[in-house]
Amino acid sequence: MDFKEALDRIDELIYLSDINTYELLFVNSYGRMYFGEPSKGVRCYKYLAGRTTPCDFCTNEQLKNEPSHSCTCVRRYSSVGNILAHDSLIPYDGRLCRMELAIDMDRYAAKLEGGPQGDLATERTLVECYERLTHATDPDLATNKVLGVLLSYYDADRVSIYKFFWDEHTVSNLYEVCREGIVPHIEDLKSVPLELLSMWVDTFQKLGKDSLVIKNVDELRNDPARRTEYEFLRPQGITSMIGVPILNFKTEGLSGFLVVENPRTHFEMPRLLSEVTEIAANEARKGLTIQGLKKRLYLDPLTQAQNRAAYNDALARIQGKEIPVGMASLDLNSLRRINEELGYGCGDSLIRKACDLLREVFGESHIFRVDAGEFAVLWEEVPLDVFSAACARIEERLKEEPELACFIHVWGVREDIDKLRAQGEEAMKAAKNRYYARQQSAERPAYLEELLKEFTDSRFVAYLQPLYSVKEKRVCGAEALVRRMDANGGVHPPYEFIDVLEKQGMVSMVDYEIFRQSCELLTRWRKVWPELYISVNFSRVTIGEPDFLEQVDRIVSETGVRPGQILVEVTEPSQKMQLEVMDERLSALKERGFSVALDDMGTEASCLEMLFLPQLDIVKIDRSLISKSENGQREQAVIAGLIDMCHRLDISCVAEGIETESQLEQLEKLNCDRIQGYYIGKPMPSGEFFERFAPVENLARGMES
């Protein structure tokens, strides 16, 4: 049964309209019978109310802002009567729509004795019961509220719901609402033997009656056929009662009964109870139908995973909540080519295979198929270590088929979930571009082909800027800074190309190349300059890549460098990378023997919170602070305090941007450990750096060996 056919089977008005344009997209058969066939493109307010503008009570804006994307209200029309409307926001035919279920309350009221113009109190009670059933999201709460309405209407002592347990031959009191001062009996009426109420079963099941009215329980005492019934009722203080059957809305079989005990008014209205049970059954039936239909709207038919509409709703649900969230994305490679060359059946098998892999690791509730070959993972309230372990399992499986798909993951505690999603999208773009870079040019996007040509026609080399030890009064290390050498021998600084590479997700290719060159230099110079260290920069994107540590390990193994001679520089990640994630990556680097430096301290790129990280060995004070240090005592006090704080944390300090001798002397007085800047030396080719700063006393020894 398709979506429209299922809605056509519901005997109440249901229609769908575009949430933004009000265009009527669908009306079920009940609505068409009442209002006629709609013309194409007609607005819902024109079709239903003959208006030229949206109705005053329209819920479109409310649905957009309501977290549950649903609401229920009563509308009273002079021409139509009492309508109870239940509205939901759902995706339909690629559009966001309002689905309204409009229940004609007067249709139910007309079934009561007296008709629609009869007992006004009875009709109002019926409407209130319906509102209680549809407003509450908690079924137990809704049921108790309805029983409370009936208690008031009948002015009774108790109103209860009993359920039959046929396999156990028992009946139990599941719900009970009592008049003030009346002792509850619900706990005493569990697993009551069915034979005590056999008369009721016969009345409802065999005789098919729709109610059982006992005006005087004492009259049952002298009836041998009902003596057992009397002995069950009278000890509970029941002197009179009204009971109606409750039918299972799926099987239509007897499921239980609704009882009003000791009613003082409306004894002649058992029909109201029957209508309430019928309404409850209809609501349950309609609710399950609509719930099932909405579930189908949120499921991908090929994989039975949740779809993009469900993903968007899940994101909206957690927007504004500052909770830990893990997000991952798996994007199949070359799906279009597989569909074209091998057929869509093969492509579909590949999609199902990817979905099964994610389902096996993350479970059904966390995965979404958001595009043809792309899946998203959204995991709320998950600790970093648990999420990272799950992602590691996916990465390990993908190593068996490295060309199957690109997989990335991010984690964070963010109030704005869109920022975390943007970080993930950036990481996926980087992963896809690295994949395309390995493929034949025919498979690459045009923009990437042009960029790769520029990349392959150029050479990226490490220029070294000296780091000077204030205490030892000599160059003790260097920072590796990237330069691009074009085909004509021109040298280009990073500001001309790094931004482009970052936007296209290819900066890691340069990061790893400079890291490799630095490792090779240290290995080559080890005998002559064993104490030399080189600091290298990894972009935030590179550090966040799933295979970052694997790539680092491979380069270290291939070059034979000693990790202790490498200083990894990082900047403050709060805008792009959660501190916990940075902590995890830095711990892994420290375990491998690398040292870690915090770069750009004193700018918006770094903050004091980063000093909480226990892995830090060095803090580099940004040139913007150093340039102000000669302005006065306040500026000097700030730098002095920063240096002192770092020393208290057993962290060394490097001052960047030193351009004058007076700055050097001042920082020496402030006990700064090392300096870097044009006063010592500009970034230069590695050969020039070695000739100028390598220890002379070791050169001869190095040449001899």
C-alpha positions in Angstrom: 0.0 0.0 0.0 1.5 3.3 -1.0 1.4 6.6 0.9 -1.8 8.0 -0.8 -3.7 4.8 -0.7 -3.1 4.4 3.0 -4.3 8.0 3.7 -7.4 7.4 1.5 -8.4 4.6 3.9 -8.7 7.0 6.9 -12.2 8.2 7.4 -11.2 11.7 8.3 -10.0 14.7 6.3 -6.2 14.5 5.7 -4.4 16.9 3.4 -0.8 18.0 2.7 0.2 21.5 1.7 3.6 23.2 1.1 4.8 24.8 4.3 6.1 27.8 2.4 3.7 28.4 -0.5 0.5 26.8 0.9 0.0 24.9 -2.3 -2.3 21.9 -1.8 -0.4 18.8 -2.8 -2.8 16.0 -1.7 -6.3 15.5 -0.2 -7.5 12.0 0.8 -10.7 10.5 -0.5 -12.7 11.6 2.5 -11.7 15.2 1.9 -12.4 15.0 -1.8 -15.8 13.7 -1.0 -16.6 16.6 1.2 -14.8 19.5 -0.6 -14.6 18.2 -4.2 -11.6 17.6 -6.5 -8.9 20.3 -6.0 -7.6 22.2 -8.9 -3.9 22.1 -9.7 -1.8 24.6 -7.7 -4.7 25.7 -5.5 -3.8 27.0 -2.1 -5.1 25.1 1.0 -6.8 28.2 2.4 -8.7 28.7 -0.9 -9.7 25.1 -1.2 -10.8 24.5 2.4 -12.1 27.9 3.5 -12.6 29.9 0.3 -10.1 32.5 1.5 -7.7 34.6 -0.5 -5.2 34.8 2.3 -3.9 32.2 4.8 -6.2 31.3 7.7 -5.7 33.3 10.9 -5.1 30.0 12.8 -2.6 28.6 10.3 0.1 26.6 12.2 2.8 26.8 9.5 5.1 29.0 11.5 4.4 27.2 14.8 5.4 23.9 13.2 8.7 25.3 12.0 9.6 26.4 15.5 8.1 23.6 17.5 10.8 21.0 18.4 8.4 18.1 17.8 7.2 19.7 14.5 3.6 18.8 15.5 0.7 20.5 17.2 -3.0 19.9 18.0 -5.8 22.5 18.3 -9.6 22.8 18.2 -11.2 25.0 15.5 -14.9 25.9 15.5 -16.5 26.8 12.1 -20.0 28.2 11.7 -20.4 26.1 8.5 -18.5 22.9 9.4 -18.7 22.7 13.2 -16.1 21.5 15.7 -12.9 20.3 14.1 -9.9 19.0 16.0 -6.8 19.4 13.9 -3.6 17.5 14.4 -0.8 19.0 12.3 2.7 17.6 11.5 5.7 18.8 9.5 6.8 16.0 7.1 8.8 15.8 3.8 6.7 14.9 0.8 7.7 14.7 -2.9 10.9 16.6 -2.2 9.1 19.4 -0.3 8.5 20.3 3.3 4.8 20.0 4.0 2.2 20.4 6.7 0.1 17.3 7.0 -3.2 18.0 8.8 -5.6 15.3 10.2 -8.9 17.1 10.8 -11.4 15.2 13.0 -15.1 16.1 12.7 -16.0 16.1 16.4 -19.7 16.7 15.6 -19.8 13.4 13.7 -19.1 11.6 17.0 -21.4 13.8 19.0 -24.2 13.0 16.6 -24.1 9.4 17.6 -25.0 10.3 21.1 -28.6 10.4 22.3 -30.1 13.7 21.5 -27.9 14.3 18.4 -25.7 17.3 17.7 -28.2 19.7 19.2 -28.7 17.5 22.4 -26.9 17.6 25.7 -24.3 20.3 25.4 -22.4 19.0 28.5 -22.1 15.6 26.9 -20.8 17.0 23.6 -18.3 19.2 25.4 -17.1 16.2 27.4 -16.6 14.2 24.2 -14.6 17.1 22.7 -12.5 17.4 25.8 -11.8 13.6 25.8 -10.7 13.8 22.2 -8.4 16.8 23.0 -6.9 14.9 25.9 -6.2 11.9 23.7 -4.5 13.8 21.0 -2.7 16.6 22.9 -0.5 14.5 25.2 2.6 12.7 23.9 2.5 10.4 26.9 -0.2 7.7 26.3 -0.5 7.0 30.1 -0.8 10.6 30.9 -3.4 11.1 28.2 -5.4 8.1 29.4 -5.5 9.3 33.0 -6.6 12.8 31.8 -9.5 11.2 29.9 -10.6 9.2 32.9 -10.5 12.4 35.0 -12.8 14.1 32.5 -15.2 11.1 32.7 -15.0 11.1 36.5 -16.2 14.7 36.5 -18.9 14.2 33.9 -20.5 11.2 35.7 -19.7 12.6 39.2 -18.4 9.1 40.0 -16.2 7.6 42.7 -13.9 5.8 40.4 -13.3 5.4 36.6 -11.1 2.4 35.7 -9.7 0.5 32.7 -9.3 -3.3 32.9 -7.4 -5.4 30.5 -8.0 -9.1 29.8 -5.0 -11.4 29.8 -6.6 -14.4 28.0 -3.6 -16.7 28.1 -3.4 -16.4 31.9 -7.2 -16.3 32.4 -6.9 -13.1 34.4 -8.0 -9.5 34.2 -6.0 -6.6 35.7 -6.8 -3.0 36.6 -4.3 -0.9 34.5 -5.6 2.7 35.0 -7.7 4.2 37.8 -8.8 7.7 38.7 -10.6 8.3 42.0 -12.8 11.0 43.5 -11.1 12.9 46.4 -11.4 10.9 49.6 -12.0 7.5 47.7 -9.4 4.8 48.4 -7.7 3.5 45.2 -8.0 -0.2 44.5 -5.7 -0.5 41.5 -3.0 -2.4 43.3 -5.5 -4.8 44.7 -7.0 -5.6 41.3 -4.1 -7.2 39.5 -4.4 -10.7 38.0 -8.1 -11.2 39.1 -9.4 -14.6 38.1 -11.4 -14.3 34.9 -14.3 -16.4 36.2 -15.2 -13.6 38.7 -16.2 -11.5 35.7 -17.5 -14.2 33.4 -20.9 -12.5 33.2 -19.2 -9.4 31.8 -17.3 -11.4 29.2 -20.6 -13.1 28.1 -22.3 -9.7 27.9 -19.7 -8.1 25.7 -18.4 -11.1 23.8 -21.2 -13.6 23.3 -24.2 -11.3 23.5 -22.5 -8.5 21.7 -23.9 -5.8 23.9 -22.2 -2.4 23.9 -22.7 -1.6 27.6 -23.4 -3.1 31.0 -25.4 -1.0 33.5 -25.9 -2.1 37.1 -28.1 0.5 38.9 -28.1 -1.4 42.2 -25.3 -4.0 43.0 -27.2 -5.2 46.0 -29.9 -6.7 43.7 -27.2 -9.2 42.5 -26.9 -10.8 45.9 -30.0 -13.0 45.6 -29.3 -13.9 41.9 -27.4 -17.3 41.9 -26.0 -16.6 38.5 -24.5 -13.3 39.6 -23.6 -14.0 43.2 -19.9 -14.3 42.3 -20.1 -10.9 40.5 -21.7 -9.4 43.6 -19.0 -10.7 45.9 -16.4 -9.1 43.6 -18.0 -5.7 43.4 -19.6 -5.0 46.8 -16.4 -5.3 48.9 -14.9 -2.5 46.8 -17.7 -0.2 47.8 -19.4 -0.4 44.4 -23.1 0.2 44.6 -23.7 1.0 41.0 -21.7 1.0 37.8 -21.6 1.5 34.0 -19.2 -0.7 31.9 -18.4 -0.7 28.2 -16.2 -3.1 26.2 -12.8 -2.0 24.8 -12.0 -3.7 21.5 -8.5 -4.4 20.2 -8.2 -1.9 17.3 -6.1 -4.4 15.3 -8.1 -7.6 15.8 -11.5 -6.1 16.8 -11.6 -8.7 19.6 -12.5 -8.0 23.2 -9.4 -6.5 24.9 -10.8 -5.1 28.2 -13.5 -2.8 29.6 -14.0 0.7 30.9 -15.9 1.1 34.2 -17.5 4.0 35.9 -18.2 3.2 39.6 -21.0 4.8 41.6 -22.0 7.5 39.0 -24.3 10.2 40.4 -25.3 11.8 37.1 -25.8 10.9 33.5 -26.6 7.3 34.3 -28.5 7.2 31.0 -25.4 8.0 28.9 -23.4 4.8 28.7 -23.1 5.7 25.0 -20.6 8.4 25.8 -18.2 5.8 27.2 -18.6 3.7 24.0 -17.8 6.8 21.9 -14.7 7.5 23.9 -13.4 3.9 23.5 -14.2 4.1 19.8 -12.4 7.4 19.5 -9.4 6.0 21.4 -9.3 3.0 19.1 -9.6 5.1 16.0 -6.9 7.4 17.2 -4.6 4.5 17.9 -5.4 3.1 14.4 -4.8 6.5 12.7 -1.8 7.2 14.8 -0.2 3.9 13.8 -1.1 4.4 10.1 0.4 7.9 10.0 3.4 6.8 12.1 4.0 4.0 9.7 3.7 6.3 6.7 5.9 8.9 8.2 8.4 6.2 9.0 8.4 5.2 5.3 8.9 8.8 4.4 12.0 8.8 6.6 13.5 5.5 5.3 15.6 4.9 2.2 13.9 2.2 0.2 17.1 0.6 -1.0 18.9 0.2 2.3 16.1 0.7 4.8 18.4 3.2 6.6 17.1 6.6 7.6 17.2 9.1 4.7 18.2 12.8 4.4 14.9 14.0 5.7 15.4 12.1 8.9 19.0 13.4 9.1 17.9 17.0 8.8 15.3 16.4 11.5 17.9 14.8 13.7 20.2 17.8 13.2 17.4 20.2 14.0 16.6 18.3 17.1 20.0 18.7 18.6 20.7 22.2 17.4 21.3 24.5 20.4 22.1 21.6 22.7 25.7 21.7 24.0 26.1 17.9 24.1 28.9 15.6 22.8 28.2 14.6 19.3 30.1 12.4 16.9 29.6 12.9 13.2 31.0 10.7 10.4 30.6 10.4 6.6 31.2 7.6 4.2 31.2 8.4 0.5 31.5 5.7 -2.1 34.1 6.3 -4.7 33.3 6.2 -8.5 29.7 5.1 -8.0 28.6 6.8 -11.1 31.2 5.0 -13.2 30.2 1.7 -11.7 26.5 2.3 -12.5 27.4 3.3 -16.1 29.9 0.5 -16.8 28.6 -2.4 -14.6 24.9 -1.5 -14.2 22.8 -0.1 -11.4 22.4 -3.5 -9.9 26.1 -3.6 -9.1 26.0 -0.1 -7.8 23.0 -0.9 -5.5 24.9 -3.9 -4.1 27.8 -1.6 -3.3 25.5 0.8 -1.6 24.0 -2.0 0.5 27.4 -3.3 1.4 28.5 0.1 2.7 25.3 0.5 4.7 25.7 -2.9 6.2 29.2 -2.1 7.3 28.1 1.1 9.0 25.0 -0.6 10.5 27.3 -3.4 12.0 29.5 -0.8 13.8 27.2 2.1 14.6 23.8 0.4 14.8 20.6 1.3 13.0 19.6 4.5 14.8 22.8 6.4 14.1 23.1 6.0 10.3 21.5 7.9 7.4 21.7 7.6 3.6 21.9 11.3 2.6 22.8 11.0 -1.0 23.3 8.4 -3.8 26.6 7.0 -2.5 26.9 9.0 0.7 26.1 8.0 4.3 26.1 10.1 7.4 26.6 9.0 11.0 25.1 11.1 13.8 25.7 9.9 17.4 24.5 12.0 20.3 25.8 11.9 23.8 28.8 9.7 22.9 32.2 10.0 24.6 35.1 10.7 22.4 36.9 7.4 23.1 33.8 5.3 22.3 33.2 7.2 19.0 36.8 7.1 18.0 37.0 3.3 18.7 33.9 2.7 16.4 35.4 4.9 13.7 38.7 3.0 13.9 36.8 -0.2 13.2 35.4 1.3 10.0 38.9 2.5 9.0 40.4 -0.9 9.6 37.7 -2.6 7.4 38.2 0.0 4.6 41.9 -0.8 4.5 40.9 -4.2 3.0 39.4 -2.2 0.1 41.1 1.2 0.1 39.4 2.4 -3.1 35.9 1.5 -2.0 35.0 4.7 -0.1 36.3 7.8 1.7 35.5 7.9 5.4 35.9 10.9 7.8 34.8 11.6 11.3 34.6 14.6 13.7 33.6 14.9 17.3 32.7 17.9 19.4 30.6 19.6 22.1 29.0 22.4 20.2 25.8 24.4 20.6 25.8 25.1 16.9 25.8 21.7 15.2 26.2 23.3 11.8 29.8 24.2 12.7 30.7 20.6 13.4 28.9 19.5 10.2 30.9 22.1 8.2 34.1 20.7 9.7 33.1 17.2 8.6 32.3 18.4 5.1 35.7 20.1 4.8 37.4 16.9 5.9 35.4 14.9 3.3 36.3 17.3 0.6 39.9 16.8 1.5 39.6 13.0 1.5 37.8 13.0 -1.9 40.4 15.3 -3.5 43.2 13.0 -2.3 41.4 10.1 -3.8 40.9 11.8 -7.1 44.5 12.8 -7.2 45.4 9.1 -7.3 43.1 8.4 -10.2 43.3 8.8 -13.9 42.7 12.4 -15.1 39.4 11.4 -16.8 37.8 10.7 -13.4 38.8 14.0 -11.8 36.7 17.1 -11.5 37.9 19.9 -13.9 38.8 22.3 -11.0 40.9 19.6 -9.4 42.6 18.7 -12.7 43.8 22.3 -13.1 45.0 22.5 -9.5 46.9 19.2 -9.8 48.6 20.3 -12.9 49.8 23.4 -11.1 50.8 21.2 -8.2 52.8 18.7 -10.3 54.4 21.5 -12.4 55.7 23.0 -9.1 58.1 21.9 -6.4 57.3 22.5 -2.7 60.4 22.9 -0.7 61.2 23.5 3.0 62.9 26.8 3.8 64.5 26.9 7.3 64.3 29.8 9.6 66.8 29.6 12.5 65.7 29.2 16.2 68.3 30.8 18.6 69.0 29.6 22.1 69.3 32.7 24.4 71.1 30.8 27.1 73.6 29.0 24.7 73.9 31.9 22.4 73.7 29.8 19.3 71.3 28.4 16.7 69.8 25.2 18.1 67.0 24.5 15.6 64.9 25.7 12.8 61.3 26.0 11.7 60.4 24.5 8.3 58.4 26.9 6.2 57.0 25.9 2.8 57.8 27.7 -0.4 56.5 26.8 -3.9 59.1 26.8 -6.7 57.4 27.3 -10.1 58.6 25.9 -13.4 60.6 29.1 -14.1 62.4 29.0 -10.8 60.3 31.6 -9.1 59.9 31.3 -5.3 56.4 31.9 -4.0 55.5 32.4 -0.3 52.7 30.4 1.4 50.1 33.2 1.4 49.9 32.9 -2.4 48.8 29.2 -2.4 48.0 27.8 1.0 44.5 29.2 1.2 43.7 27.6 -2.2 45.0 24.3 -1.1 43.1 24.4 2.2 39.8 25.2 0.4 40.3 22.3 -2.0 41.3 19.9 0.8 44.8 19.4 -0.5 46.9 21.1 2.1 47.8 17.8 3.7 49.8 16.8 0.6 52.0 19.8 1.2 52.2 19.2 5.0 53.4 15.7 4.5 55.9 16.7 1.9 57.5 19.3 4.1 57.5 16.9 7.0 59.3 14.3 4.9 61.9 16.8 3.7 62.5 17.9 7.3 62.9 14.3 8.4 65.4 13.6 5.6 67.5 16.7 6.5 67.7 15.6 10.1 68.8 12.1 9.1 71.3 13.5 6.6 72.8 15.9 9.2 72.6 13.7 12.2 76.4 12.9 12.6 77.3 16.6 12.2 74.5 18.2 14.1 72.8 15.5 16.4 71.2 18.0 18.7 69.5 20.0 16.0 65.7 19.9 16.0 63.2 21.2 13.3 59.7 22.4 14.0 57.1 21.5 11.5 53.5 22.8 11.0 50.6 20.6 10.4 47.3 22.3 9.5 44.3 21.6 11.6 42.8 19.8 8.6 45.8 17.5 8.3 45.8 16.7 12.1 42.1 15.9 11.9 42.4 13.4 9.1 41.7 9.8 10.1 45.0 8.5 8.7 47.2 11.3 10.1 49.1 9.2 12.5 49.5 6.4 10.0 51.0 8.8 7.5 53.4 10.2 10.2 54.5 6.7 11.1 55.2 5.8 7.5 57.4 8.8 6.9 59.3 8.3 10.1 59.9 4.7 9.2 61.0 5.5 5.6 63.4 8.3 6.6 64.8 6.8 9.8 64.4 10.1 11.7 64.5 10.2 15.5 61.1 11.6 16.6 62.8 13.5 19.4 64.3 15.9 16.8 60.9 16.9 15.5 58.8 19.6 17.1 55.1 19.6 16.0 53.5 23.1 16.1 49.8 23.5 16.6 47.4 26.4 17.0 44.2 26.8 19.2 41.5 24.6 17.7 38.3 25.8 19.4 36.7 27.1 16.2 37.4 24.0 14.2 38.5 21.1 16.4 37.3 20.2 19.8 40.0 20.4 22.5 39.4 16.8 23.5 40.2 15.7 19.9 43.4 17.7 19.8 44.3 16.2 23.2 43.9 12.7 21.8 46.1 13.4 18.7 48.8 15.2 20.7 49.0 12.4 23.2 49.5 9.9 20.3 52.4 12.2 19.0 54.0 12.4 22.4 53.8 8.6 22.8 55.9 8.4 19.6 58.5 10.7 21.0 57.7 14.0 19.3 57.7 17.3 21.1 54.8 19.7 20.8 54.7 23.5 20.5 51.7 25.9 20.8 52.1 28.5 18.0 50.9 32.1 17.8 50.3 32.6 21.5 48.8 36.1 22.0 46.5 36.0 18.9 43.0 34.8 18.3 44.5 31.6 16.9 45.7 30.6 20.4 44.1 31.0 23.8 45.1 30.3 27.4 42.8 27.2 27.5 45.4 25.4 25.3 47.8 25.6 28.2 45.7 23.0 30.0 47.1 20.5 27.5 49.7 18.4 29.3 51.6 17.5 26.1 53.0 21.0 25.5 56.7 21.4 25.6 57.1 24.9 24.0 54.9 28.0 23.6 55.7 30.4 20.8 54.8 34.0 21.6 53.4 35.7 18.5 55.3 38.6 16.9 52.2 40.9 17.5 53.0 40.8 21.2 56.7 41.1 20.8 56.4 44.2 18.6 54.6 46.0 21.4 57.1 45.0 24.1 59.1 48.1 23.7 56.1 50.4 24.1 56.1 50.5 27.9 56.2 48.7 31.2 52.6 47.3 30.9 53.4 45.5 27.7 56.6 44.1 29.1 54.7 43.0 32.2 52.3 41.0 30.1 55.1 39.2 28.3 57.1 38.7 31.5 54.0 37.2 33.1 53.4 34.9 30.1 57.0 33.6 30.2 56.8 33.1 33.9 53.5 31.2 33.7 55.0 28.9 31.1 58.0 28.2 33.2 55.8 27.4 36.1 54.1 24.8 33.9 57.6 23.4 32.8 57.1 24.8 29.3 59.8 26.6 27.4 59.1 29.9 25.5 60.1 31.0 22.0 59.6 34.7 21.0 58.8 35.2 17.4 59.4 38.2 15.2 62.7 39.4 16.7 64.1 42.1 14.5 66.4 44.2 16.6 69.2 43.7 19.1 67.3 45.7 21.8 64.4 43.2 21.5 66.9 40.3 22.0 68.4 42.0 25.1 65.0 42.7 26.5 63.8 39.1 26.1 67.1 37.8 27.6 66.3 39.9 30.7 62.8 38.4 30.8 64.3 34.8 30.8 62.9 33.9 27.4 64.4 30.6 26.3 64.7 31.0 22.5 64.0 33.5 19.8 63.1 33.5 16.1 63.1 36.4 13.7 64.9 38.3 11.0 67.5 39.5 13.4 68.8 35.9 13.6 67.9 35.0 10.0 65.1 34.9 7.4 63.7 31.7 6.0 66.4 30.3 3.7 67.2 27.2 1.6 68.3 24.2 3.7 71.8 24.3 2.1 72.4 27.9 3.1 71.1 27.3 6.6 73.5 24.4 7.1 76.5 26.4 5.8 75.7 29.4 8.1 74.7 27.7 11.3 76.0 24.1 11.5 78.6 23.7 14.3 82.0 24.1 12.8 83.7 21.8 15.3 81.6 18.9 14.0 82.1 19.5 10.3 85.5 17.8 10.0 84.3 14.8 12.1 81.3 14.5 9.9 83.3 14.6 6.7 85.8 12.0 8.0 83.0 9.6 8.9 
